[in-house]
Every structure is written in C-alpha cells, then in structure tokens.
Amino acid sequence: MGSYYTFHLELERLNKKLLNLSALVEDRVRRAAAVIETQDQEQLLSIKRSDYEIDEAEVEIEEDCLKILALHQPVAGDLRFLVTVIKVNNELERIADTAVSIANRVESIARSPSRELVKDIHFAEISNTVNKMLKMSLDALINRNAALARQVFLLDDEVDAFRDQVYNDIKEIIRRHPQYPGGLINTYLVARHLERIADRTTNIAEEVIYLVEGVITRTIS
C-alpha cells in the first residue's frame, strides 16, 4: 500500500511540474510573438535571459520520469502517462528554444537597414493562431480532452500557408533589393520559427490523443 501511495504521489508531483513548465513556455511564446511587432529591446533581452529556467525544469522532469520508470515499472495508463510526459516535456523545451530564436531574429531585423522593406509583413494574426494552438494543446493535456487535441490539427494549415506567403514575399523583395539579404532572410525565418512552434504544438496534441485513447496519431506536415 505504501509503495502504491508513493507511486501515485510521485505521478501527481510530476504532473504539477509539467503544468508549471507548460505555463512558463506558454508565457515565453506569447512574449516572443508580441516582440515581433514591438521590437522592444527590454523584452528581447528578458526572453533570452530566462532560457535557463526552462532548460532546468525540462531536465528535472525527465530525470523524475526515468526514476519512476526504474523504481515502479508502471503499466497500462500510468505507463502511457509517463511516456506522454517525456515526449511533451521535450516538445515544450524545444518550443521555448524556438521562441528564443524568434527573439534573436527580431533583434537582428531591428538593427538591419532592411527593416523598412518588411514593414508591411504583419505577424500579429498568425502569432495569435500559434498562441491559440499552444493553449488548446495544453488545455487538452490538462483536461485529457482528445477532441480538443484534434482541433489543433485544423489550425496547422493556416500557419503553413502564412509561412509560404512570407517566403514568396521575401523572395520578391530580395529580387528588388538584393543589397539587404540578411535582414530579409531573418524575416522569413521568423515565419519559419512560428511554423515550427505550430508543428511541435501539433505533436503535443498527438501525444494527448495517445494518452487518452492509446492510439498513435501522426499528422502529415
């Protein structure tokens, strides 16, 4: 009885740690998305400086999962939960890294003479979509809601289409202004980074379906 109680107490603590990490990452992505438009230097620095916090939390969660697997040898739903935590934990850390990459790109764009050439490329709407996808996937995880997780898939095409549009826009601007390739390419890479966050958010939604239904789902991106 004591071992069983300890096991489930450890699972509860692990779940709480994952929720805390999810909140940190969601905040990081929201701030990175906002700074694309504002180019606020203080926020850019804050996003980059806070990276260690998420890295440490990710390592701690992975170590906890491995310890629980080794000591308790869980089966069925508990095993699925641990596998899901390991995978989602990794996705969250990579999403946070990508948010830092966005901050780095925005910082470069702000210093580039090409920034005026891309002023008509607006990221607010697609950033909102990416934030919405992340929130939906994490809410689905918290509430074990496979139906909500599947709704995330429907938004992914919008982000892919935006990335493709930015690619075509930047290609045309470079054709007309070949003297400023660096800042222009960074603008495309911001769109690419947002698309990668959307992809990883979709991966989280797939893991939620696995957790709830025991079914492995893979979308084609």
MODELLER restraints for C-alpha pairs under 7 A, 6 or more apart:
rsr = mdl.restraints
at = mdl.atoms
rsr.add(forms.Gaussian(group=physical.xy_distance, feature=features.Distance(at['CA:7:A'], at['CA:72:A']), mean=6.96, stdev=0.5))
rsr.add(forms.Gaussian(group=physical.xy_distance, feature=features.Distance(at['CA:14:A'], at['CA:61:A']), mean=6.84, stdev=0.5))
rsr.add(forms.Gaussian(group=physical.xy_distance, feature=features.Distance(at['CA:17:A'], at['CA:61:A']), mean=6.98, stdev=0.5))
rsr.add(forms.Gaussian(group=physical.xy_distance, feature=features.Distance(at['CA:21:A'], at['CA:54:A']), mean=6.83, stdev=0.5))
rsr.add(forms.Gaussian(group=physical.xy_distance, feature=features.Distance(at['CA:21:A'], at['CA:57:A']), mean=6.65, stdev=0.5))
rsr.add(forms.Gaussian(group=physical.xy_distance, feature=features.Distance(at['CA:22:A'], at['CA:92:A']), mean=6.95, stdev=0.5))
rsr.add(forms.Gaussian(group=physical.xy_distance, feature=features.Distance(at['CA:25:A'], at['CA:92:A']), mean=6.52, stdev=0.5))
rsr.add(forms.Gaussian(group=physical.xy_distance, feature=features.Distance(at['CA:25:A'], at['CA:96:A']), mean=5.62, stdev=0.5))
rsr.add(forms.Gaussian(group=physical.xy_distance, feature=features.Distance(at['CA:28:A'], at['CA:47:A']), mean=6.71, stdev=0.5))
rsr.add(forms.Gaussian(group=physical.xy_distance, feature=features.Distance(at['CA:28:A'], at['CA:96:A']), mean=6.52, stdev=0.5))
rsr.add(forms.Gaussian(group=physical.xy_distance, feature=features.Distance(at['CA:28:A'], at['CA:99:A']), mean=6.61, stdev=0.5))
rsr.add(forms.Gaussian(group=physical.xy_distance, feature=features.Distance(at['CA:29:A'], at['CA:96:A']), mean=6.85, stdev=0.5))
rsr.add(forms.Gaussian(group=physical.xy_distance, feature=features.Distance(at['CA:29:A'], at['CA:99:A']), mean=5.53, stdev=0.5))
rsr.add(forms.Gaussian(group=physical.xy_distance, feature=features.Distance(at['CA:30:A'], at['CA:131:A']), mean=6.39, stdev=0.5))
rsr.add(forms.Gaussian(group=physical.xy_distance, feature=features.Distance(at['CA:32:A'], at['CA:99:A']), mean=5.62, stdev=0.5))
rsr.add(forms.Gaussian(group=physical.xy_distance, feature=features.Distance(at['CA:32:A'], at['CA:102:A']), mean=6.45, stdev=0.5))
rsr.add(forms.Gaussian(group=physical.xy_distance, feature=features.Distance(at['CA:32:A'], at['CA:103:A']), mean=6.06, stdev=0.5))
rsr.add(forms.Gaussian(group=physical.xy_distance, feature=features.Distance(at['CA:33:A'], at['CA:127:A']), mean=5.61, stdev=0.5))
rsr.add(forms.Gaussian(group=physical.xy_distance, feature=features.Distance(at['CA:35:A'], at['CA:43:A']), mean=6.93, stdev=0.5))
rsr.add(forms.Gaussian(group=physical.xy_distance, feature=features.Distance(at['CA:35:A'], at['CA:44:A']), mean=6.92, stdev=0.5))
rsr.add(forms.Gaussian(group=physical.xy_distance, feature=features.Distance(at['CA:36:A'], at['CA:106:A']), mean=6.00, stdev=0.5))
rsr.add(forms.Gaussian(group=physical.xy_distance, feature=features.Distance(at['CA:39:A'], at['CA:106:A']), mean=6.50, stdev=0.5))
rsr.add(forms.Gaussian(group=physical.xy_distance, feature=features.Distance(at['CA:39:A'], at['CA:110:A']), mean=6.63, stdev=0.5))
rsr.add(forms.Gaussian(group=physical.xy_distance, feature=features.Distance(at['CA:44:A'], at['CA:103:A']), mean=5.53, stdev=0.5))
rsr.add(forms.Gaussian(group=physical.xy_distance, feature=features.Distance(at['CA:47:A'], at['CA:100:A']), mean=6.30, stdev=0.5))
rsr.add(forms.Gaussian(group=physical.xy_distance, feature=features.Distance(at['CA:48:A'], at['CA:100:A']), mean=5.63, stdev=0.5))
rsr.add(forms.Gaussian(group=physical.xy_distance, feature=features.Distance(at['CA:54:A'], at['CA:93:A']), mean=6.61, stdev=0.5))
rsr.add(forms.Gaussian(group=physical.xy_distance, feature=features.Distance(at['CA:55:A'], at['CA:93:A']), mean=6.59, stdev=0.5))
rsr.add(forms.Gaussian(group=physical.xy_distance, feature=features.Distance(at['CA:58:A'], at['CA:89:A']), mean=6.09, stdev=0.5))
rsr.add(forms.Gaussian(group=physical.xy_distance, feature=features.Distance(at['CA:58:A'], at['CA:93:A']), mean=6.38, stdev=0.5))
rsr.add(forms.Gaussian(group=physical.xy_distance, feature=features.Distance(at['CA:62:A'], at['CA:86:A']), mean=6.08, stdev=0.5))
rsr.add(forms.Gaussian(group=physical.xy_distance, feature=features.Distance(at['CA:65:A'], at['CA:82:A']), mean=6.27, stdev=0.5))
rsr.add(forms.Gaussian(group=physical.xy_distance, feature=features.Distance(at['CA:65:A'], at['CA:86:A']), mean=6.90, stdev=0.5))
rsr.add(forms.Gaussian(group=physical.xy_distance, feature=features.Distance(at['CA:80:A'], at['CA:211:A']), mean=5.65, stdev=0.5))
rsr.add(forms.Gaussian(group=physical.xy_distance, feature=features.Distance(at['CA:81:A'], at['CA:211:A']), mean=5.99, stdev=0.5))
rsr.add(forms.Gaussian(group=physical.xy_distance, feature=features.Distance(at['CA:84:A'], at['CA:207:A']), mean=5.82, stdev=0.5))
rsr.add(forms.Gaussian(group=physical.xy_distance, feature=features.Distance(at['CA:84:A'], at['CA:211:A']), mean=6.39, stdev=0.5))
rsr.add(forms.Gaussian(group=physical.xy_distance, feature=features.Distance(at['CA:88:A'], at['CA:204:A']), mean=5.71, stdev=0.5))
rsr.add(forms.Gaussian(group=physical.xy_distance, feature=features.Distance(at['CA:91:A'], at['CA:200:A']), mean=5.97, stdev=0.5))
rsr.add(forms.Gaussian(group=physical.xy_distance, feature=features.Distance(at['CA:95:A'], at['CA:197:A']), mean=5.52, stdev=0.5))
rsr.add(forms.Gaussian(group=physical.xy_distance, feature=features.Distance(at['CA:95:A'], at['CA:200:A']), mean=6.83, stdev=0.5))
rsr.add(forms.Gaussian(group=physical.xy_distance, feature=features.Distance(at['CA:98:A'], at['CA:193:A']), mean=6.15, stdev=0.5))
rsr.add(forms.Gaussian(group=physical.xy_distance, feature=features.Distance(at['CA:98:A'], at['CA:197:A']), mean=6.92, stdev=0.5))
rsr.add(forms.Gaussian(group=physical.xy_distance, feature=features.Distance(at['CA:102:A'], at['CA:190:A']), mean=5.63, stdev=0.5))
rsr.add(forms.Gaussian(group=physical.xy_distance, feature=features.Distance(at['CA:102:A'], at['CA:193:A']), mean=6.50, stdev=0.5))
rsr.add(forms.Gaussian(group=physical.xy_distance, feature=features.Distance(at['CA:105:A'], at['CA:186:A']), mean=5.57, stdev=0.5))
rsr.add(forms.Gaussian(group=physical.xy_distance, feature=features.Distance(at['CA:105:A'], at['CA:190:A']), mean=6.51, stdev=0.5))
rsr.add(forms.Gaussian(group=physical.xy_distance, feature=features.Distance(at['CA:108:A'], at['CA:183:A']), mean=6.68, stdev=0.5))
rsr.add(forms.Gaussian(group=physical.xy_distance, feature=features.Distance(at['CA:109:A'], at['CA:115:A']), mean=5.89, stdev=0.5))
rsr.add(forms.Gaussian(group=physical.xy_distance, feature=features.Distance(at['CA:109:A'], at['CA:183:A']), mean=5.06, stdev=0.5))
rsr.add(forms.Gaussian(group=physical.xy_distance, feature=features.Distance(at['CA:109:A'], at['CA:186:A']), mean=6.57, stdev=0.5))
rsr.add(forms.Gaussian(group=physical.xy_distance, feature=features.Distance(at['CA:112:A'], at['CA:183:A']), mean=5.52, stdev=0.5))
rsr.add(forms.Gaussian(group=physical.xy_distance, feature=features.Distance(at['CA:114:A'], at['CA:180:A']), mean=5.83, stdev=0.5))
rsr.add(forms.Gaussian(group=physical.xy_distance, feature=features.Distance(at['CA:114:A'], at['CA:183:A']), mean=5.69, stdev=0.5))
rsr.add(forms.Gaussian(group=physical.xy_distance, feature=features.Distance(at['CA:114:A'], at['CA:184:A']), mean=6.46, stdev=0.5))
rsr.add(forms.Gaussian(group=physical.xy_distance, feature=features.Distance(at['CA:115:A'], at['CA:183:A']), mean=6.86, stdev=0.5))
rsr.add(forms.Gaussian(group=physical.xy_distance, feature=features.Distance(at['CA:126:A'], at['CA:159:A']), mean=6.42, stdev=0.5))
rsr.add(forms.Gaussian(group=physical.xy_distance, feature=features.Distance(at['CA:130:A'], at['CA:194:A']), mean=6.90, stdev=0.5))
rsr.add(forms.Gaussian(group=physical.xy_distance, feature=features.Distance(at['CA:130:A'], at['CA:198:A']), mean=5.68, stdev=0.5))
rsr.add(forms.Gaussian(group=physical.xy_distance, feature=features.Distance(at['CA:133:A'], at['CA:152:A']), mean=5.57, stdev=0.5))
rsr.add(forms.Gaussian(group=physical.xy_distance, feature=features.Distance(at['CA:133:A'], at['CA:198:A']), mean=6.82, stdev=0.5))
rsr.add(forms.Gaussian(group=physical.xy_distance, feature=features.Distance(at['CA:133:A'], at['CA:201:A']), mean=6.49, stdev=0.5))
rsr.add(forms.Gaussian(group=physical.xy_distance, feature=features.Distance(at['CA:134:A'], at['CA:201:A']), mean=5.45, stdev=0.5))
rsr.add(forms.Gaussian(group=physical.xy_distance, feature=features.Distance(at['CA:136:A'], at['CA:148:A']), mean=6.77, stdev=0.5))
rsr.add(forms.Gaussian(group=physical.xy_distance, feature=features.Distance(at['CA:136:A'], at['CA:149:A']), mean=6.87, stdev=0.5))
rsr.add(forms.Gaussian(group=physical.xy_distance, feature=features.Distance(at['CA:136:A'], at['CA:152:A']), mean=6.63, stdev=0.5))
rsr.add(forms.Gaussian(group=physical.xy_distance, feature=features.Distance(at['CA:137:A'], at['CA:149:A']), mean=5.53, stdev=0.5))
rsr.add(forms.Gaussian(group=physical.xy_distance, feature=features.Distance(at['CA:137:A'], at['CA:152:A']), mean=6.60, stdev=0.5))
rsr.add(forms.Gaussian(group=physical.xy_distance, feature=features.Distance(at['CA:137:A'], at['CA:201:A']), mean=6.44, stdev=0.5))
rsr.add(forms.Gaussian(group=physical.xy_distance, feature=features.Distance(at['CA:137:A'], at['CA:204:A']), mean=6.25, stdev=0.5))
rsr.add(forms.Gaussian(group=physical.xy_distance, feature=features.Distance(at['CA:137:A'], at['CA:205:A']), mean=5.12, stdev=0.5))
rsr.add(forms.Gaussian(group=physical.xy_distance, feature=features.Distance(at['CA:140:A'], at['CA:146:A']), mean=6.53, stdev=0.5))
rsr.add(forms.Gaussian(group=physical.xy_distance, feature=features.Distance(at['CA:140:A'], at['CA:148:A']), mean=5.62, stdev=0.5))
rsr.add(forms.Gaussian(group=physical.xy_distance, feature=features.Distance(at['CA:140:A'], at['CA:149:A']), mean=5.46, stdev=0.5))
rsr.add(forms.Gaussian(group=physical.xy_distance, feature=features.Distance(at['CA:140:A'], at['CA:208:A']), mean=6.81, stdev=0.5))
rsr.add(forms.Gaussian(group=physical.xy_distance, feature=features.Distance(at['CA:141:A'], at['CA:208:A']), mean=5.56, stdev=0.5))
rsr.add(forms.Gaussian(group=physical.xy_distance, feature=features.Distance(at['CA:144:A'], at['CA:208:A']), mean=6.73, stdev=0.5))
rsr.add(forms.Gaussian(group=physical.xy_distance, feature=features.Distance(at['CA:144:A'], at['CA:212:A']), mean=6.03, stdev=0.5))
rsr.add(forms.Gaussian(group=physical.xy_distance, feature=features.Distance(at['CA:146:A'], at['CA:208:A']), mean=6.27, stdev=0.5))
rsr.add(forms.Gaussian(group=physical.xy_distance, feature=features.Distance(at['CA:146:A'], at['CA:209:A']), mean=4.98, stdev=0.5))
rsr.add(forms.Gaussian(group=physical.xy_distance, feature=features.Distance(at['CA:146:A'], at['CA:212:A']), mean=6.41, stdev=0.5))
rsr.add(forms.Gaussian(group=physical.xy_distance, feature=features.Distance(at['CA:149:A'], at['CA:205:A']), mean=4.67, stdev=0.5))
rsr.add(forms.Gaussian(group=physical.xy_distance, feature=features.Distance(at['CA:149:A'], at['CA:208:A']), mean=6.61, stdev=0.5))
rsr.add(forms.Gaussian(group=physical.xy_distance, feature=features.Distance(at['CA:149:A'], at['CA:209:A']), mean=6.82, stdev=0.5))
rsr.add(forms.Gaussian(group=physical.xy_distance, feature=features.Distance(at['CA:150:A'], at['CA:205:A']), mean=6.80, stdev=0.5))
rsr.add(forms.Gaussian(group=physical.xy_distance, feature=features.Distance(at['CA:152:A'], at['CA:202:A']), mean=6.33, stdev=0.5))
rsr.add(forms.Gaussian(group=physical.xy_distance, feature=features.Distance(at['CA:152:A'], at['CA:205:A']), mean=6.78, stdev=0.5))
rsr.add(forms.Gaussian(group=physical.xy_distance, feature=features.Distance(at['CA:153:A'], at['CA:202:A']), mean=6.19, stdev=0.5))
rsr.add(forms.Gaussian(group=physical.xy_distance, feature=features.Distance(at['CA:156:A'], at['CA:198:A']), mean=6.37, stdev=0.5))
rsr.add(forms.Gaussian(group=physical.xy_distance, feature=features.Distance(at['CA:159:A'], at['CA:195:A']), mean=5.77, stdev=0.5))
rsr.add(forms.Gaussian(group=physical.xy_distance, feature=features.Distance(at['CA:160:A'], at['CA:195:A']), mean=6.22, stdev=0.5))
rsr.add(forms.Gaussian(group=physical.xy_distance, feature=features.Distance(at['CA:163:A'], at['CA:191:A']), mean=5.22, stdev=0.5))
rsr.add(forms.Gaussian(group=physical.xy_distance, feature=features.Distance(at['CA:163:A'], at['CA:192:A']), mean=6.03, stdev=0.5))
rsr.add(forms.Gaussian(group=physical.xy_distance, feature=features.Distance(at['CA:163:A'], at['CA:195:A']), mean=6.73, stdev=0.5))
rsr.add(forms.Gaussian(group=physical.xy_distance, feature=features.Distance(at['CA:166:A'], at['CA:188:A']), mean=5.97, stdev=0.5))
rsr.add(forms.Gaussian(group=physical.xy_distance, feature=features.Distance(at['CA:166:A'], at['CA:191:A']), mean=6.90, stdev=0.5))
rsr.add(forms.Gaussian(group=physical.xy_distance, feature=features.Distance(at['CA:167:A'], at['CA:188:A']), mean=5.82, stdev=0.5))
rsr.add(forms.Gaussian(group=physical.xy_distance, feature=features.Distance(at['CA:170:A'], at['CA:184:A']), mean=6.29, stdev=0.5))
rsr.add(forms.Gaussian(group=physical.xy_distance, feature=features.Distance(at['CA:170:A'], at['CA:188:A']), mean=6.61, stdev=0.5))
rsr.add(forms.Gaussian(group=physical.xy_distance, feature=features.Distance(at['CA:174:A'], at['CA:181:A']), mean=6.29, stdev=0.5))
rsr.add(forms.Gaussian(group=physical.xy_distance, feature=features.Distance(at['CA:206:A'], at['CA:217:A']), mean=5.52, stdev=0.5))
rsr.add(forms.Gaussian(group=physical.xy_distance, feature=features.Distance(at['CA:206:A'], at['CA:218:A']), mean=6.62, stdev=0.5))
rsr.add(forms.Gaussian(group=physical.xy_distance, feature=features.Distance(at['CA:209:A'], at['CA:215:A']), mean=6.49, stdev=0.5))
rsr.add(forms.Gaussian(group=physical.xy_distance, feature=features.Distance(at['CA:210:A'], at['CA:216:A']), mean=5.34, stdev=0.5))
